Amino acid sequence: MTSSGAGWSAGRRARVRRSALPGPPVQPVTPLDFGHTAELIAASYDASKAFLAGVEIEGPGLYGHPSGTY
């Protein structure tokens, strides 16, 4: 099964609840620079915690936005 649900029927996909958790703010950091790892993890945790505290799941669908803007 892929994350897109390619192996699922249309009816099953229609009943699934998914949350796109926000990540850290965009920063000019190369993916090869691990010196900012702790900072990026902390920022992602704080953003996700704030999102989850305010989200109300009301039925199937996508909650949040992959870009982190919700």
Steps between C-alpha positions, in 0.01 A plus 500: 500500500633841414435819692268614220268207566543368146396151609177619662154511347345841435243435774766424757707808406185711543470388865862560601604788724851632440688783663783683327709625789683828453878499492749764602507842334691502172866577563799528270656174624645234273374145559865402556541738798405304810609783732141628514332166571400569862365845408296363208360213708398740779333739253313210334386367835370840613318560170344151503398529865327834433325357193375190682376708795273697268390252233146362513450173315148506361512217249708350222744721317834674522556726797781752481708571195825336391670840484420558866257784435172416662 
